Amino acid sequence: MNYKSYLKPHITRVEQQLNQVIQSDSNIIQQASMHTLQSGGKRVRPMFVLLSGLMGNSTHYECLINTAVSLELIHMASLVHDDYIDNSDKRRGVESVHAAFDKAIALRTGHFLLAKALSNIGEIDSSKFHQVFSQTILEVCYGEFDQMADRFQYPISFTQYLRRINRKTAILIEASCVLGALSTEVDEKTLFHIRKFGHYIGMSYQVIDDMLDYISDEQTLGKPVASDIRNGHITYPLMAAIHNDNNPERNELEAIIKHLNKRQDTAKFDFIIENVRTYGIAATKHLSKQYAEKAKYHLNQLPDCEQKSYLLEIHEKMLYRVY
């Protein structure tokens, strides 16, 4: 049995509850929320919640499902807000909420999904759980502020980049592991290592995401190639290309980036993409692998169990994913 087969009945429960939770008195908000829910998604965060929590006390299963639902709702809200900030018309090949409805509806939908995420875990009786949950929402919001502030800003430091991807992605994957474990009262030692695993696999995941933005194609991505730089976001593959001593065009590349704006002509974006593909990918793969190895170390510290083997399987798949 692979992890997908093992998780299928649990993910089905999560999907059913997601459909119920986003019911609203406002027909338009419900439509927009349903549009986001049905636009696809790999349900990565619920998977981590479930595999972490299924190591614990099975009598808290309903709390675990609620936790998985709420983490996915936070993720959905962040996607709606991200697309609004970047004015992106597509997400996974489907119209984004602000394009399908309007910007005011998109903002309200994001707020609605966050509120639903909070109300959905209201019955969980653990102050530590709620502290982690509320801090996670704060960090995700700070990440959205970072994303707005960093647009078309060059240079950005390596530390700034790491902070941004932590808040953008890793914090939510880390929280998925921690909150899944807390919801079923997993022991402290396991909790420590599952937290570290979540952080490092989240960082690795986003670095790969930033790489795929340059090397994949529009059909696979469900959005234009290099949409990050088109929206003014400097990510590690570009930083690596600029700082690669073997790149004969690094000065030209840097000069373009310094004066980049949304109205840049197509030829300049094509130059950026080709240069990054040639000179920025090897270092990006190396950075992602470093984080993945740290994640694997902490995974190996967990007690042997079925869930650990499935987390290892997901870890290996994430490292070599193409979308």
TORDOBA-96163 format. One record per residue (C-alpha): residue in three letters; x, y, z. Coordinates in nm, 2 decimals, padded with zeros to 4 digits. Example, Ala and Ser with C-alpha at 12.3 -4.5 7.8 and 13.67 -1.06 7.14 Angstrom:
BEGIN
residuo	xx	yy	zz
ALA	01.23	-00.45	00.78 .
SER	01.37	-00.11	00.71 .
//
This chain:
BEGIN
residuo	xx	yy	zz
MET	00.00	00.00	00.00 .
ASN	00.13	00.35	-00.08 .
TYR	00.06	00.67	00.11 .
LYS	-00.22	00.77	-00.13 .
SER	-00.41	00.44	-00.07 .
TYR	-00.36	00.46	00.30 .
LEU	-00.48	00.82	00.32 .
LYS	-00.77	00.80	00.08 .
PRO	-01.05	00.73	00.33 .
HIS	-00.92	01.01	00.56 .
ILE	-00.88	01.26	00.27 .
THR	-01.23	01.17	00.16 .
ARG	-01.36	01.27	00.51 .
VAL	-01.16	01.60	00.48 .
GLU	-01.31	01.68	00.14 .
GLN	-01.66	01.61	00.27 .
GLN	-01.61	01.84	00.56 .
LEU	-01.45	02.11	00.35 .
ASN	-01.76	02.12	00.13 .
GLN	-01.98	02.15	00.44 .
VAL	-01.77	02.41	00.62 .
ILE	-01.77	02.66	00.33 .
GLN	-02.15	02.69	00.33 .
SER	-02.24	03.05	00.37 .
ASP	-02.54	03.28	00.41 .
SER	-02.39	03.48	00.13 .
ASN	-02.44	03.31	-00.20 .
ILE	-02.16	03.49	-00.38 .
ILE	-01.90	03.42	-00.10 .
GLN	-02.01	03.05	-00.11 .
GLN	-01.97	03.04	-00.49 .
ALA	-01.62	03.20	-00.47 .
SER	-01.51	02.96	-00.19 .
MET	-01.64	02.66	-00.38 .
HIS	-01.45	02.79	-00.69 .
THR	-01.13	02.79	-00.49 .
LEU	-01.20	02.45	-00.34 .
GLN	-01.28	02.29	-00.68 .
SER	-00.98	02.44	-00.86 .
GLY	-00.76	02.15	-00.77 .
GLY	-00.48	02.12	-00.52 .
LYS	-00.28	01.82	-00.39 .
ARG	-00.41	01.86	-00.03 .
VAL	-00.05	01.85	00.09 .
ARG	-00.12	02.01	00.42 .
PRO	-00.40	01.77	00.52 .
MET	-00.17	01.48	00.43 .
PHE	00.09	01.61	00.68 .
VAL	-00.18	01.67	00.94 .
LEU	-00.32	01.32	00.90 .
LEU	00.01	01.13	00.90 .
SER	00.14	01.32	01.20 .
GLY	-00.19	01.28	01.40 .
LEU	-00.25	00.92	01.31 .
MET	00.07	00.84	01.52 .
GLY	-00.13	00.95	01.83 .
ASN	-00.45	00.87	02.02 .
SER	-00.71	00.74	01.78 .
THR	-01.00	00.85	02.01 .
HIS	-00.93	01.21	01.89 .
TYR	-00.99	01.13	01.53 .
GLU	-01.26	01.39	01.48 .
CYS	-01.02	01.66	01.62 .
LEU	-00.77	01.54	01.36 .
ILE	-01.01	01.58	01.07 .
ASN	-01.11	01.92	01.19 .
THR	-00.74	02.02	01.21 .
ALA	-00.68	01.90	00.86 .
VAL	-00.98	02.09	00.73 .
SER	-00.87	02.41	00.90 .
LEU	-00.51	02.40	00.77 .
GLU	-00.64	02.36	00.42 .
LEU	-00.88	02.65	00.46 .
ILE	-00.58	02.87	00.57 .
HIS	-00.39	02.76	00.26 .
MET	-00.69	02.83	00.04 .
ALA	-00.73	03.18	00.19 .
SER	-00.36	03.25	00.13 .
LEU	-00.39	03.15	-00.24 .
VAL	-00.68	03.38	-00.29 .
HIS	-00.49	03.67	-00.13 .
ASP	-00.17	03.59	-00.32 .
ASP	-00.35	03.60	-00.65 .
TYR	-00.51	03.93	-00.55 .
ILE	-00.17	04.08	-00.46 .
ASP	00.00	03.96	-00.78 .
ASN	-00.31	04.03	-01.00 .
SER	-00.27	03.67	-01.13 .
ASP	-00.55	03.57	-01.36 .
LYS	-00.49	03.19	-01.33 .
ARG	-00.43	02.94	-01.05 .
ARG	-00.37	02.58	-01.16 .
GLY	-00.51	02.66	-01.50 .
VAL	-00.83	02.79	-01.36 .
GLU	-00.94	03.15	-01.33 .
SER	-00.84	03.30	-00.99 .
VAL	-01.12	03.43	-00.76 .
HIS	-01.06	03.80	-00.83 .
ALA	-01.07	03.73	-01.21 .
ALA	-01.38	03.50	-01.19 .
PHE	-01.57	03.74	-00.96 .
ASP	-01.40	04.07	-00.86 .
LYS	-01.13	04.20	-00.63 .
ALA	-01.37	04.29	-00.34 .
ILE	-01.52	03.94	-00.35 .
ALA	-01.17	03.79	-00.35 .
LEU	-01.07	03.99	-00.03 .
ARG	-01.39	03.89	00.14 .
THR	-01.35	03.53	00.04 .
GLY	-01.00	03.51	00.19 .
HIS	-01.13	03.66	00.51 .
PHE	-01.42	03.42	00.52 .
LEU	-01.20	03.12	00.47 .
LEU	-00.97	03.23	00.76 .
ALA	-01.27	03.29	00.98 .
LYS	-01.41	02.94	00.90 .
ALA	-01.07	02.79	00.97 .
LEU	-01.07	02.94	01.32 .
SER	-01.43	02.84	01.40 .
ASN	-01.38	02.49	01.28 .
ILE	-01.12	02.41	01.55 .
GLY	-01.31	02.59	01.83 .
GLU	-01.39	02.27	02.02 .
ILE	-01.03	02.15	02.05 .
ASP	-00.95	02.18	02.42 .
SER	-00.57	02.27	02.42 .
SER	-00.42	02.61	02.48 .
LYS	-00.10	02.50	02.32 .
PHE	-00.28	02.39	02.00 .
HIS	-00.46	02.73	01.98 .
GLN	-00.14	02.92	02.04 .
VAL	00.03	02.74	01.75 .
PHE	-00.27	02.78	01.53 .
SER	-00.31	03.16	01.59 .
GLN	00.06	03.22	01.55 .
THR	00.05	03.03	01.22 .
ILE	-00.22	03.26	01.08 .
LEU	-00.02	03.57	01.19 .
GLU	00.29	03.44	01.02 .
VAL	00.10	03.37	00.70 .
CYS	-00.04	03.72	00.71 .
TYR	00.32	03.86	00.77 .
GLY	00.42	03.66	00.47 .
GLU	00.16	03.83	00.25 .
PHE	00.29	04.17	00.37 .
ASP	00.65	04.06	00.28 .
GLN	00.53	03.96	-00.06 .
MET	00.37	04.30	-00.12 .
ALA	00.67	04.49	00.01 .
ASP	00.93	04.29	-00.18 .
ARG	00.78	04.33	-00.53 .
PHE	01.02	04.47	-00.78 .
GLN	01.28	04.53	-00.50 .
TYR	01.64	04.44	-00.58 .
PRO	01.86	04.33	-00.43 .
ILE	01.71	04.11	-00.16 .
SER	01.93	03.92	00.08 .
PHE	01.95	03.54	00.11 .
THR	01.81	03.59	00.47 .
GLN	01.51	03.79	00.33 .
TYR	01.44	03.52	00.08 .
LEU	01.45	03.24	00.34 .
ARG	01.22	03.44	00.57 .
ARG	00.98	03.49	00.28 .
ILE	00.96	03.12	00.18 .
ASN	00.93	03.02	00.55 .
ARG	00.62	03.24	00.59 .
LYS	00.49	03.16	00.24 .
THR	00.51	02.78	00.27 .
ALA	00.72	02.62	00.54 .
ILE	00.53	02.77	00.83 .
LEU	00.20	02.61	00.72 .
ILE	00.36	02.27	00.65 .
GLU	00.54	02.28	00.99 .
ALA	00.21	02.38	01.15 .
SER	00.03	02.09	00.97 .
CYS	00.27	01.84	01.13 .
VAL	00.26	02.01	01.48 .
LEU	-00.11	02.06	01.50 .
GLY	-00.19	01.71	01.37 .
ALA	00.04	01.57	01.64 .
LEU	-00.11	01.80	01.91 .
SER	-00.47	01.72	01.81 .
THR	-00.41	01.35	01.90 .
GLU	-00.17	01.40	02.19 .
VAL	00.15	01.27	02.04 .
ASP	00.44	01.25	02.29 .
GLU	00.69	01.54	02.32 .
LYS	00.99	01.38	02.16 .
THR	00.79	01.29	01.85 .
LEU	00.64	01.64	01.85 .
PHE	00.99	01.79	01.84 .
HIS	01.11	01.59	01.55 .
ILE	00.78	01.62	01.35 .
ARG	00.80	01.99	01.39 .
LYS	01.16	02.00	01.26 .
PHE	01.07	01.77	00.97 .
GLY	00.77	01.99	00.88 .
HIS	00.99	02.30	00.87 .
TYR	01.27	02.15	00.66 .
ILE	01.04	01.97	00.41 .
GLY	00.84	02.29	00.37 .
MET	01.16	02.49	00.29 .
SER	01.27	02.23	00.04 .
TYR	00.92	02.22	-00.11 .
GLN	00.92	02.60	-00.18 .
VAL	01.27	02.61	-00.32 .
ILE	01.17	02.34	-00.57 .
ASP	00.85	02.54	-00.64 .
ASP	01.06	02.84	-00.72 .
MET	01.28	02.63	-00.95 .
LEU	00.98	02.48	-01.13 .
ASP	00.85	02.83	-01.20 .
TYR	01.15	02.87	-01.44 .
ILE	01.20	02.52	-01.58 .
SER	00.85	02.39	-01.62 .
ASP	00.59	02.48	-01.89 .
GLU	00.26	02.67	-01.87 .
GLN	00.04	02.37	-01.92 .
THR	00.21	02.18	-01.63 .
LEU	00.22	02.49	-01.40 .
GLY	-00.13	02.61	-01.48 .
LYS	00.01	02.96	-01.50 .
PRO	00.27	03.15	-01.72 .
VAL	00.63	03.03	-01.69 .
ALA	00.84	03.26	-01.47 .
SER	00.53	03.42	-01.32 .
ASP	00.73	03.50	-01.00 .
ILE	00.97	03.74	-01.18 .
ARG	00.69	03.88	-01.40 .
ASN	00.52	03.98	-01.08 .
GLY	00.84	04.13	-00.94 .
HIS	00.93	03.84	-00.70 .
ILE	01.31	03.77	-00.68 .
THR	01.35	03.40	-00.59 .
TYR	01.66	03.18	-00.54 .
PRO	01.71	03.05	-00.89 .
LEU	01.75	03.41	-01.02 .
MET	01.97	03.50	-00.72 .
ALA	02.19	03.20	-00.79 .
ALA	02.22	03.29	-01.16 .
ILE	02.33	03.65	-01.08 .
HIS	02.59	03.53	-00.82 .
ASN	02.72	03.25	-01.04 .
ASP	03.08	03.33	-01.13 .
ASN	03.06	03.11	-01.44 .
ASN	02.77	03.32	-01.58 .
PRO	02.92	03.55	-01.85 .
GLU	02.59	03.74	-01.87 .
ARG	02.55	03.80	-01.50 .
ASN	02.61	04.18	-01.52 .
GLU	02.35	04.21	-01.80 .
LEU	02.11	04.00	-01.60 .
GLU	02.15	04.21	-01.29 .
ALA	02.11	04.53	-01.49 .
ILE	01.77	04.41	-01.62 .
ILE	01.65	04.30	-01.28 .
LYS	01.75	04.64	-01.12 .
HIS	01.52	04.82	-01.36 .
LEU	01.25	04.55	-01.38 .
ASN	00.88	04.65	-01.40 .
LYS	00.56	04.47	-01.49 .
ARG	00.56	04.64	-01.84 .
GLN	00.90	04.49	-01.94 .
ASP	00.91	04.36	-02.29 .
THR	00.89	03.99	-02.37 .
ALA	01.24	03.96	-02.50 .
LYS	01.39	04.07	-02.16 .
PHE	01.18	03.81	-01.97 .
ASP	01.29	03.54	-02.23 .
PHE	01.65	03.64	-02.16 .
ILE	01.60	03.61	-01.78 .
ILE	01.43	03.27	-01.81 .
GLU	01.70	03.12	-02.04 .
ASN	01.98	03.26	-01.82 .
VAL	01.83	03.12	-01.50 .
ARG	01.77	02.78	-01.67 .
THR	02.14	02.77	-01.76 .
TYR	02.31	02.92	-01.46 .
GLY	02.07	02.91	-01.16 .
ILE	01.93	02.56	-01.14 .
ALA	02.22	02.35	-01.01 .
ALA	02.26	02.57	-00.70 .
THR	01.88	02.57	-00.64 .
LYS	01.87	02.19	-00.65 .
HIS	02.15	02.18	-00.41 .
LEU	01.98	02.42	-00.16 .
SER	01.66	02.22	-00.18 .
LYS	01.85	01.89	-00.12 .
GLN	02.02	02.04	00.18 .
TYR	01.68	02.11	00.34 .
ALA	01.55	01.77	00.23 .
GLU	01.84	01.59	00.40 .
LYS	01.77	01.78	00.73 .
ALA	01.40	01.68	00.70 .
LYS	01.50	01.32	00.65 .
TYR	01.73	01.33	00.95 .
HIS	01.44	01.43	01.18 .
LEU	01.21	01.19	01.02 .
ASN	01.45	00.91	01.10 .
GLN	01.44	01.00	01.47 .
LEU	01.07	00.92	01.49 .
PRO	00.96	00.58	01.63 .
ASP	00.91	00.32	01.36 .
CYS	00.55	00.31	01.25 .
GLU	00.33	00.29	00.94 .
GLN	00.29	00.67	00.92 .
LYS	00.67	00.72	00.93 .
SER	00.72	00.51	00.62 .
TYR	00.45	00.70	00.44 .
LEU	00.61	01.04	00.54 .
LEU	00.94	00.90	00.40 .
GLU	00.76	00.81	00.07 .
ILE	00.61	01.17	00.04 .
HIS	00.96	01.31	00.13 .
GLU	01.11	01.12	-00.17 .
LYS	00.83	01.22	-00.40 .
MET	00.85	01.59	-00.31 .
LEU	01.23	01.60	-00.38 .
TYR	01.18	01.49	-00.74 .
ARG	00.84	01.64	-00.82 .
VAL	00.78	01.82	-01.15 .
TYR	00.48	02.03	-01.06 .
//
